């Protein structure tokens, strides 16, 4: 089962491996402390928005129209063959293992992880 989480938040009981789907490691945290401080155990930046899309996203405050445009652009990026293979892999692993995927954003409603949740569900992932 996959949980979709905010990186840096306390881990849930039985959460399992935590996968960081972010473009950059956490600022001011040493690599040895990523897992200990509940960021992530493994880093999978290939499921993060591209650097160009991320820069555009944080350049201005969110509006509904900007969010729709961002969502469509991220979904387009996730249609790439490499991203599709990773989504397939995570969906299949979710049938027999507990783990989580996440991002740093405070509000999941305006974060790529909400879109990632939908993409994983569409691939048949077991979500918690």
C-alpha positions as CSV (number, residue, x, y, z in Angstrom):
1,X,0.0,0.0,0.0
2,X,1.2,3.5,-0.9
3,X,0.8,6.4,1.4
4,X,1.1,9.9,0.0
5,X,2.9,12.1,2.6
6,X,4.5,15.4,3.3
7,X,8.2,14.8,3.6
8,X,9.6,15.8,7.0
9,X,6.3,14.8,8.7
10,X,6.4,12.1,11.4
11,X,6.1,8.6,9.9
12,X,2.9,6.6,10.4
13,X,3.2,3.2,12.0
14,X,3.9,0.6,9.4
15,X,4.5,3.2,6.7
16,X,7.6,1.4,5.4
17,X,10.1,2.9,3.0
18,X,9.7,6.6,2.3
19,X,10.4,7.7,-1.3
20,X,11.1,11.4,-2.0
21,X,9.6,12.4,-5.3
22,X,11.2,15.9,-5.2
23,X,13.6,17.7,-7.5
24,X,16.1,18.6,-4.8
25,X,17.2,17.2,-1.4
26,X,16.1,19.0,1.8
27,X,18.0,22.2,2.5
28,X,20.3,22.3,5.5
29,X,20.0,18.5,6.1
30,X,22.9,16.2,5.7
31,X,22.5,13.1,3.5
32,X,22.9,10.9,6.6
33,X,19.9,12.6,8.3
34,X,17.4,12.4,5.5
35,X,15.8,9.2,6.8
36,X,16.3,10.0,10.5
37,X,14.5,13.3,10.1
38,X,11.6,11.7,8.2
39,X,12.3,13.2,4.8
40,X,13.0,10.1,2.7
41,X,14.9,6.8,2.6
42,X,15.4,6.8,-1.2
43,X,15.2,9.7,-3.7
44,X,13.3,9.4,-6.9
45,X,13.5,12.8,-8.6
46,X,12.3,11.3,-11.9
47,X,8.7,11.6,-10.5
48,X,9.2,15.3,-9.5
49,X,8.1,18.1,-11.8
50,X,10.9,19.2,-14.2
51,X,13.1,22.1,-13.0
52,X,11.5,24.3,-15.6
53,X,8.0,23.5,-14.5
54,X,8.9,23.8,-10.8
55,X,10.5,27.3,-11.4
56,X,7.3,28.4,-13.2
57,X,5.1,27.0,-10.4
58,X,6.8,28.9,-7.6
59,X,7.2,32.1,-9.6
60,X,3.7,33.4,-8.7
61,X,0.9,32.7,-6.2
62,X,-1.5,29.9,-7.1
63,X,-4.7,30.7,-8.8
64,X,-7.2,28.1,-10.0
65,X,-6.2,28.7,-13.6
66,X,-2.4,28.4,-12.8
67,X,-3.1,25.2,-10.9
68,X,-5.0,23.7,-13.9
69,X,-2.1,24.7,-16.2
70,X,0.5,23.2,-13.8
71,X,-1.5,20.0,-13.4
72,X,-1.8,19.5,-17.2
73,X,2.0,20.2,-17.7
74,X,3.0,17.7,-14.9
75,X,0.6,15.1,-16.3
76,X,2.2,15.6,-19.7
77,X,5.7,15.1,-18.1
78,X,4.5,11.9,-16.4
79,X,3.4,10.4,-19.8
80,X,7.1,10.0,-20.8
81,X,8.1,6.3,-21.1
82,X,10.5,6.4,-18.2
83,X,7.9,8.0,-15.8
84,X,5.3,5.5,-17.0
85,X,7.6,2.6,-16.1
86,X,8.3,4.0,-12.6
87,X,4.5,4.6,-12.0
88,X,3.9,1.0,-13.2
89,X,6.6,-0.3,-10.9
90,X,5.3,1.6,-7.8
91,X,1.7,0.5,-8.5
92,X,2.8,-3.1,-8.8
93,X,4.9,-2.9,-5.6
94,X,2.0,-1.5,-3.7
95,X,0.2,-4.8,-4.1
96,X,2.6,-6.5,-1.8
97,X,4.6,-3.8,0.1
98,X,3.9,-0.8,2.3
99,X,5.8,2.4,1.4
100,X,5.1,6.1,0.9
101,X,5.8,8.8,-1.7
102,X,6.0,12.5,-1.0
103,X,7.0,16.1,-1.4
104,X,7.7,19.0,1.0
105,X,4.7,21.1,0.1
106,X,2.5,22.0,3.0
107,X,-0.8,21.9,1.1
108,X,-1.3,18.7,-0.9
109,X,-4.1,20.3,-2.8
110,X,-1.5,22.5,-4.6
111,X,1.3,20.0,-4.8
112,X,2.3,17.5,-7.4
113,X,1.8,14.7,-4.9
114,X,-1.9,15.1,-5.3
115,X,-1.6,14.6,-9.0
116,X,0.9,11.7,-8.4
117,X,-1.8,10.1,-6.1
118,X,-4.3,10.1,-9.0
119,X,-1.7,8.8,-11.5
120,X,-0.8,5.9,-9.2
121,X,-4.5,5.2,-8.5
122,X,-5.1,5.1,-12.3
123,X,-2.3,2.5,-12.6
124,X,-4.1,0.3,-10.0
125,X,-2.0,1.1,-7.0
126,X,-3.3,0.3,-3.5
127,X,-3.4,3.6,-1.8
128,X,-3.7,4.3,1.9
